[in-house]
């Protein structure tokens, strides 16, 4: 929700919106991949499973992923022209799939922050359970979005993402030079 589809972010500069969006996307990717990989790695090495360690790993994946994504986006956007940044921000705000993935990840974070302390209260400290549960929920929300998209048969193509692209690409220029749609 780090794009102008969210009214609280719409007031921000497009540069800041894209940096926040990139930080969120890398944090989402980290929370989708690293905690399940850690569980498999722990089981393969036959280490004892610990809720406290799982919460630390999930929190670390989100924090490091967000910092890396924001930092890399900041550095990359320094050389981009302003109009490209504004165009990217416009397209992200109107990409229904992107907005839905962000919404699901926020919902998952809230649910994870509420449910994980409820289930694992005596296994780790309450702040760690809240933050770690939110981190796990962030990834679970994106996984839910992906599963729903694949099972409902959503089309993953540029034309399906932003309807304005189809309108712009259907302009025909005849040999005389006048544009006709």
DAHUNOR-V794430 format. One record per backbone hydrogen bond with DSSP energy under -0.5 kcal/mol. CO is the residue of the C=O (numbers start at 1). NH is the residue of the N-H. Records with the same first field share a line. If there is no record, write none. Layout:
# DAHUNOR-V794430
CO = NH / NH
This chain:
# DAHUNOR-V794430
2 = 21
3 = 6
5 = 7
6 = 9 / 10
7 = 11
9 = 12
13 = 17
14 = 18
15 = 19
16 = 20
17 = 21
18 = 22
19 = 23
20 = 24
21 = 25
22 = 26
23 = 27
24 = 28
25 = 29
26 = 30
27 = 31
28 = 32
29 = 33
30 = 34 / 35
33 = 37
34 = 38
35 = 39
36 = 40
37 = 41
38 = 42
39 = 43
40 = 44
41 = 45
42 = 46 / 47
43 = 46
50 = 54
51 = 55
52 = 56
53 = 57
54 = 58
55 = 59
56 = 60
57 = 61
58 = 62
59 = 63
60 = 64
61 = 65
62 = 66
63 = 67
64 = 68
65 = 69
66 = 70
67 = 71
68 = 72
69 = 73
70 = 74
71 = 75
72 = 76
73 = 77
74 = 78
75 = 78
76 = 79
77 = 80
81 = 84 / 85
82 = 86
83 = 87
84 = 88
85 = 89
86 = 90
87 = 91
88 = 92
89 = 93
90 = 94
92 = 95
94 = 96
95 = 99
96 = 100
97 = 101
98 = 102
99 = 103
100 = 104
101 = 105
102 = 106
103 = 107
104 = 108
105 = 109
106 = 110
107 = 111
108 = 112
109 = 113
110 = 114
111 = 115
112 = 116
114 = 118
115 = 119
116 = 120
117 = 121
120 = 123 / 124
125 = 129
126 = 130
127 = 131
128 = 132
129 = 133
130 = 134
131 = 135
132 = 136
133 = 137
134 = 138
135 = 139
136 = 140
137 = 141
138 = 142
139 = 143
140 = 144
141 = 145
142 = 146
143 = 147
144 = 148
145 = 149
146 = 150
147 = 151
148 = 152
149 = 153 / 154
155 = 157
157 = 160 / 161
158 = 162
161 = 96
162 = 165 / 166
163 = 166 / 167
164 = 168
165 = 169
166 = 170
168 = 171
172 = 174 / 180
174 = 177
178 = 174
180 = 172
